[in-house]
Amino acid sequence: MAKEAADRQEKIRTLAVQILNLAHDGLLINLRFLDTALARLKVECRENTGSHLFDGERLYYDPLLLLRQYEKEPGYASRLYLHTLLHCIFYHSFQVDKLRPEYWDLATDIAVENTVLEMDLPPARMSSDEILQGRLEMMRKQAGGLTAEKIYRHFRIEEPSMKAVAEWRKYCHYDEHIYWDRKEELELSQAEWRKISERIKADLKSFSKDKNNAESMTQNLGEATRERYDYGDFLRHFMVLGESIQVNDEEFDYIYYTYGLKTYGNMPLVEPLEYCDINKIKDFVIAIDTSASCRGKIVQAFLQKTYNIMQERENFFAKINVHIIQCDSQVQQDTKITEKAEFDAFMEKAKLTGFGSTDFRPVFTYVEKLQKAGEFEDLKGLIYFTDGYGIYPEQMPDYEVAFVFLNQDENRPKVPPWAIQLILEEEEIETFGETESHSVD
């Protein structure tokens, strides 16, 4: 009896391997641009789990479950393989530091399945694809797109019911993501997958000439491969070099100092001077788009985040000159901040005004008037927090400018070449005070 059970188990394992090998070869023949990715994804048998597990670089499959699903749906093995592979290519397992990880898990599955359906690959078809296609079209309208990031953002604004979650899992769930929180163990893996994804992104140009549609693949790869930039480093870019009187620990000679006191009484010998120059914010402008599309809560969170980073990095002078300008189609309010207490008071009592259409030009005209009036000693930069749908000035000002956008939007008008474009995710702004990365173009 034991031998029969062992033989049966061995047969199950053998058949599972054969099925996955056929799935691998079928994907390689039909999707040649995924050859490197297919070679990189590791597959390993793990019996008696009752599910398939994916940890960010390896698919652990249950052979018995695979055979049972394959018997019901001949395209199941190819679908599982491709589903997991797309998670790798889109870096889904490396973005688990979300406020709502359960929504991220679901959003990634939906985004992957949309890409699979768009490929229209016969070996990976499932009998429920037509129903899933209808649900995806509805989600596309609700979320404004079907990348994992947009779907996740939609779920955070409009939380899905338990019934809706169960329905999505029924049609989109193939692998468990319980090992995705081992992010620190996969850093090398992420670097390798980034190279693979960049290559796929380039190869898609020729791939898109086929009958297959590569739109979803391109959008998800765009989200995954976009450059990241630390917001704290970004703020440092706008600092003005100023003198802050403090002991320079790197050069101050305590032996020389105490020798003077010992020899001459109360006459310390000080060489070099007991101060050093450090980078601190002094003259600075923060412009806030108060048009109807920019919600007050997120604007306040952005200001708070900016303020927190400045405080944490000790970038404030004892006296500063920061103007917080609110503007829609015209300048609505200018709040001048000269010290920390005023910033605190502004954050406590500030109310946004405006909510009309958007025009960026009035802020630049207003700042130019302030410069001519001698309001700024050395204006280094201006950060404009906006949705990006406005009229940009034609001429480049004599200070650096950055337009900070909330979330990625392919339809947003192009930023002038002389300005920096920074994209922050809404959730990243809400989690102010933490060390985060953001995308920049």
FENSUL-V440938 format. One record per pair of residues at least 6 apart in sequence whose C-alpha atoms are under 8 Angstrom apart, sorted by the first residue. I is the first residue (numbers start at 1). J is the second residue. D is the distance in whole Angstrom. If there is no record, write none. Layout:
[[I;J;D] [I;J;D]]
This chain:
[[12;63;6] [12;64;6] [12;67;8] [13;45;8] [13;63;6] [13;64;8] [15;67;8] [16;63;5] [16;64;8] [16;66;7] [16;67;6] [19;77;7] [20;77;6] [20;78;7] [20;81;8] [23;77;6] [23;78;5] [23;81;7] [23;123;8] [24;38;7] [24;78;7] [24;81;7] [26;78;8] [26;123;7] [27;78;7] [27;82;8] [28;34;7] [28;35;6] [28;38;7] [30;121;8] [33;200;6] [33;203;6] [33;204;7] [33;207;7] [34;200;7] [36;196;7] [37;85;7] [37;89;8] [37;193;8] [37;196;6] [38;85;7] [41;57;6] [41;58;6] [41;59;8] [41;85;7] [42;57;7] [42;58;5] [42;59;6] [43;58;6] [43;59;5] [43;60;6] [43;61;7] [44;58;7] [44;59;6] [44;60;5] [44;61;6] [45;60;6] [45;61;5] [45;62;6] [45;63;7] [46;60;6] [46;61;6] [46;62;5] [46;63;7] [47;61;7] [47;62;5] [47;63;6] [47;64;8] [48;62;6] [48;64;8] [49;62;6] [50;62;6] [50;65;6] [51;61;7] [51;62;6] [51;65;7] [51;175;7] [51;176;7] [52;59;7] [52;60;6] [52;61;5] [52;62;6] [52;174;7] [52;175;5] [52;176;6] [53;59;6] [53;60;5] [53;61;6] [53;175;5] [53;176;5] [53;177;6] [53;178;7] [53;179;8] [54;60;6] [54;84;7] [54;175;6] [54;176;6] [54;177;6] [54;178;8] [54;179;7] [54;180;8] [55;93;7] [55;177;6] [55;178;7] [55;179;5] [55;180;5] [55;182;8] [56;87;8] [56;88;6] [56;92;8] [56;93;5] [56;94;8] [56;179;8] [56;180;6] [56;186;7] [57;88;7] [57;186;8] [57;189;7] [59;84;7] [66;77;7] [69;76;6] [70;76;5] [70;77;6] [73;126;7] [73;127;7] [74;123;8] [75;122;8] [75;123;5] [75;124;4] [75;125;5] [75;126;6] [76;124;7] [76;125;8] [76;126;7] [77;124;8] [78;123;6] [78;124;5] [79;116;8] [79;124;5] [79;125;7] [80;174;6] [80;175;8] [82;116;7] [83;109;8] [83;112;6] [83;113;7] [83;116;7] [83;174;7] [84;175;7] [86;112;6] [87;93;7] [87;108;7] [87;112;7] [88;193;7] [89;193;6] [89;194;8] [89;196;7] [89;197;6] [89;221;7] [89;224;8] [90;197;8] [90;220;6] [90;221;6] [90;223;8] [90;224;5] [91;190;7] [91;193;8] [91;224;6] [92;108;7] [93;177;8] [93;180;5] [93;181;8] [93;183;8] [94;180;7] [94;183;6] [94;186;8] [94;190;7] [96;104;7] [96;180;7] [96;181;6] [96;183;8] [98;104;7] [98;427;8] [99;427;7] [100;156;8] [103;152;6] [103;155;7] [103;156;8] [104;148;7] [104;152;6] [105;177;7] [106;152;8] [106;165;8] [106;168;8] [106;169;7] [106;173;8] [107;147;8] [107;148;5] [107;149;7] [107;151;5] [107;152;5] [108;147;8] [108;148;5] [109;148;8] [109;172;6] [109;173;6] [110;136;8] [110;146;8] [110;148;7] [110;168;7] [110;172;6] [111;146;6] [111;147;5] [111;148;5] [111;151;8] [111;220;8] [113;172;6] [114;133;8] [114;136;7] [114;146;7] [114;216;7] [115;216;5] [115;217;6] [117;125;8] [117;129;7] [117;133;8] [118;212;7] [118;213;6] [118;214;7] [118;216;7] [119;212;5] [119;213;6] [119;214;7] [120;212;7] [128;171;7] [132;171;6] [136;146;8] [139;145;8] [139;146;7] [139;151;8] [140;146;6] [142;154;7] [143;150;6] [143;151;6] [143;153;8] [143;154;5] [144;150;7] [145;151;7] [146;216;7] [147;216;8] [147;219;7] [147;220;5] [147;223;8] [148;220;8] [149;223;8] [194;225;7] [197;221;7] [197;225;7] [198;225;7] [201;218;7] [201;221;7] [204;214;7] [204;218;8] [207;214;7] [208;214;6] [226;439;6] [226;440;8] [227;438;8] [227;439;5] [227;440;6] [227;441;7] [228;437;6] [228;438;5] [228;439;4] [228;440;6] [229;437;5] [229;438;5] [229;439;5] [229;440;6] [230;435;8] [230;436;6] [230;437;5] [230;438;6] [231;436;7] [231;437;7] [231;438;7] [232;309;6] [235;310;8] [236;279;8] [238;281;8] [238;284;8] [238;380;6] [238;381;6] [238;400;8] [239;279;6] [239;280;6] [239;281;5] [239;282;7] [239;315;8] [239;380;7] [240;279;6] [240;280;6] [240;281;6] [240;282;6] [240;283;8] [240;378;8] [240;380;6] [241;277;7] [241;278;6] [241;279;5] [241;280;6] [242;277;6] [242;278;6] [242;279;6] [242;280;6] [242;282;8] [243;276;7] [243;277;5] [243;278;6] [244;275;7] [244;276;7] [244;277;6] [244;278;6] [244;317;7] [245;274;8] [245;275;5] [245;276;7] [245;277;8] [246;274;6] [246;275;5] [246;276;6] [247;274;5] [247;275;5] [247;276;7] [248;274;6] [248;275;5] [248;276;6] [251;272;7] [252;270;8] [252;271;7] [252;272;7] [252;273;8] [252;274;7] [253;270;8] [253;271;7] [253;272;8] [256;268;8] [256;269;6] [256;270;7] [256;271;8] [257;268;5] [257;269;5] [257;270;6] [258;268;6] [258;269;8] [259;268;7] [259;269;7] [260;266;8] [260;267;6] [260;268;4] [260;269;5] [261;267;5] [261;268;5] [261;269;8] [279;315;7] [280;314;7] [280;315;4] [280;316;6] [280;317;6] [281;315;5] [281;316;5] [281;317;7] [281;320;7] [282;316;7] [282;317;6] [282;319;8] [282;320;5] [282;321;6] [282;322;7] [283;320;7] [283;321;5] [283;322;6] [283;376;6] [283;377;7] [283;378;6] [283;379;5] [283;380;6] [283;381;8] [284;321;6] [284;322;5] [284;323;6] [284;379;6] [284;380;6] [284;381;6] [284;382;6] [285;322;6] [285;323;5] [285;324;6] [285;325;7] [285;381;7] [285;382;5] [285;383;6] [286;322;7] [286;323;6] [286;324;5] [286;325;6] [286;382;6] [286;383;5] [286;384;6] [286;385;8] [287;324;6] [287;325;5] [287;326;6] [287;327;7] [287;363;7] [287;382;7] [287;383;6] [287;384;5] [287;385;6] [288;299;7] [288;324;7] [288;325;6] [288;326;5] [288;327;6] [288;384;6] [288;385;5] [288;386;7] [289;326;6] [289;327;5] [289;328;6] [289;358;7] [289;384;7] [289;385;6] [289;386;5] [289;387;8] [290;296;8] [290;326;6] [290;327;6] [290;328;5] [290;352;7] [290;353;7] [290;354;5] [290;355;5] [290;356;7] [291;327;8] [291;328;5] [291;329;8] [291;354;6] [291;355;4] [291;356;5] [291;357;5] [291;358;6] [292;354;8] [292;355;4] [292;356;6] [292;357;7] [293;355;8] [293;387;7] [294;386;7] [294;387;7] [296;352;7] [298;426;7] [298;429;8] [298;430;7] [299;385;8] [300;347;8] [301;429;6] [301;430;6] [301;432;8] [302;429;6] [302;430;8] [303;347;8] [304;347;7] [304;432;7] [305;429;7] [305;430;8] [305;432;5] [305;433;7] [308;432;7] [308;433;6] [309;433;7] [310;316;7] [318;339;7] [319;338;5] [319;339;5] [320;337;7] [320;338;5] [320;339;6] [321;336;7] [321;337;6] [321;338;5] [321;339;8] [321;376;7] [322;336;6] [322;337;5] [322;338;7] [323;334;6] [323;335;6] [323;336;5] [323;337;6] [324;334;6] [324;335;5] [324;336;6] [324;337;8] [325;331;7] [325;332;8] [325;333;6] [325;334;4] [325;335;6] [325;363;8] [326;332;5] [326;333;5] [326;334;6] [326;352;7] [326;353;7] [326;354;8] [327;333;7] [327;353;8] [327;354;7] [327;358;8] [327;360;8] [327;362;8] [327;363;7] [328;354;6] [328;355;6] [328;356;6] [328;357;6] [328;358;5] [328;359;6] [328;360;8] [329;356;6] [329;357;5] [329;358;5] [329;359;5] [329;360;7] [329;362;7] [330;359;7] [330;362;6] [330;363;8] [331;362;6] [331;363;6] [331;366;8] [332;353;6] [332;354;6] [333;353;7] [337;343;6] [357;390;8] [358;389;7] [358;390;5] [358;391;7] [359;390;5] [359;391;5] [359;392;7] [360;390;6] [360;391;6] [360;392;5] [360;393;7] [361;391;7] [361;392;6] [361;393;5] [364;393;8] [364;397;8] [370;376;7] [379;399;7] [380;399;5] [380;400;6] [381;399;5] [381;400;5] [381;401;6] [381;402;8] [382;399;7] [382;400;6] [382;401;5] [382;402;6] [383;401;6] [383;402;5] [383;403;6] [383;404;7] [384;401;8] [384;402;6] [384;403;5] [384;404;6] [385;403;6] [385;404;5] [385;405;6] [385;406;8] [386;403;7] [386;404;6] [386;405;5] [386;406;7] [387;405;5] [387;406;6] [388;403;8] [388;405;6] [388;412;6] [388;413;7] [389;412;6] [389;413;6] [390;413;8] [392;415;8] [392;416;7] [394;416;8] [396;418;6] [400;419;7] [401;418;8] [401;419;5] [401;420;6] [402;419;5] [402;420;4] [402;421;6] [402;422;7] [403;415;8] [403;419;7] [403;420;6] [403;421;5] [403;422;6] [404;421;6] [404;422;5] [404;423;6] [404;424;7] [405;421;8] [405;422;6] [405;423;5] [405;424;6] [406;423;6] [406;424;5] [406;425;6] [406;426;6] [407;423;6] [407;424;6] [407;425;5] [407;426;7] [408;423;6] [408;425;8] [415;421;7] [420;441;7] [421;440;6] [421;441;5] [422;438;8] [422;439;6] [422;440;4] [422;441;6] [423;438;7] [423;439;5] [423;440;6] [423;441;8] [424;438;6] [424;439;7] [425;438;7] [428;436;7]]
